[in-house]
């Protein structure tokens, strides 16, 4: 994680507001006028008491009451308008951030995401982005309002005497700037640590839910629960520390407000005794300061809360700034499939070499089998054809063109990749299949399912193709999920099929149906078939054997 300062994070987050600058300006204007109305309600009330003591005509008070009523009503309306604008900006920008985050995840997938904790990613996408609402709705415009409000109030109080204006400026500076900065520094990395531990806890809970069957099977429930409670306790301690700091912040701010109110009163009385100001100056300057700490007090409260916000922003920016292992290719001429292959390919995950000087030919309209022990690099070779990674040496090509020089969208349109583990979304079977071809007709979906030997099973379900699939596909068996994955590939109708152990969870009858479908698809389809089953390899025209990363 990059160690950005709070100001760097703030600058990046503020930069996103530019498209909504008009709404931000309107929010600041309404907030400024609203706070001025609130402050001058007290000042005007004090002025009315002074006028009453002087025996002013009753007509004056009628006008004053009307003015006070209008200011009170205007304060409520403007407060609502300010909050409406701020939250409109916040939710618009949160939607924009989510869009950017998902775009970043697409760029990083799959190479950069395989090593990341899924629960931590979920925390970034959900709670971290949601926490930025505090910054956009309750930080940017309040800061601008506080600055403008401070200038106007200092000018008003300073109109009685420049010393009083200077004291007001010092008071606002201490409450709105000095205290938040000190509290922020005292908080240190508490906010970042809290967000990081929260992400780790999310990952742990997600892993526990996914592995619940294994946990129960091997009697590890108590151990797992103890680890979860341990992480929860650590998180609670960090939160307690942050709340304690927020409490200190509130106490110090309250003390500072009262201290400067008293200072204003005593200094104004001293100036009155010296004949430098009138009695009005004493009461009105004191009332003005007393009633005007609202905007800067809001800033004082940010000293502790912004640590969590900046930590969340830092985590989101880390994800947005992370460079993918493989950059998408665009702007190249479209390519039609006419065969594929790999020449002297060497590939490593970090320091571990997986493929060593591999060469393979995949002629058009052929079925090529690749067999080998687990961990020999078979699946990795398929991922290189998909260009999930780039080779360190040698090159992988499709249609006599290096995959690095083919538009990424064009490459993926030519290929269908079926992995050993098919992911199913929490949706209907039909919608899970349509992810491969959004505008597929019901007839096309059924035809793909027949080829994958899953059509009859789907019809036996209560709602047929509209039957909902449980989260993570847990309502289906491994074989059923695998056949749905194959149906997706058939529905995608790409000319180049990459099948990684497509029959590993199937019985011999279903395997035979699928292999027959593959043979019938030979015209217009080219298949690379990875499997350890000899029965699966029988349909292959050519079989390559991979052992310890080398081809034979």
Buried (B, 14 or more C-beta within 10 A) or exposed (E): EEEBEBEBBBEBBBEBBEEBEEBBEBBBBBBBBBBBBBBBBBBBEBBBEBBEEEEEEEEEBEEBEEBBEEBEEBBEEBBEBBBBBBBBBBEBBBEEBBEBBEEBBEBBBEBBBEEBBEBBBBBBBEBBBEBBBBBBBBBBBBBBBBBBBBEBBBEBBBEBBEBBBBBBBBBBEBBBBBBBEBBBEBBEEBBBBBBBBBBBBBBBBBBBEBBEEEBEEEEBEEEBEEEBEEBBEBBEEBBEBBEEBBEBBBEBBBEBBEEBBEBBBEBBBEBBEEEBBEEBBBBBBBBBBBBBBBBBBBBBBBBBBBBBBBBBBBBBBBBBEBEBBBEEBEEBEEBEBBBBBBBEBBBBEEEEBBBBEBEBEBBBBBBBBBBBEEEBBBBBBBBBBBBBBBBEEBBBBBBEBBBBBBBBEBBBBBBBBBBBEBEBEEEBBBBBBBBBBEEBEEEBBBBBBBBBBBBEBBEEBEEBBEBBBEEBBEBBEBBBBBBBBBBBBBBBBBBBBBBBBBBBBBEEEBBBBBBEBBEEBBEEBBBBBBBBBEEBBEBBEEBBBBEEBBBE
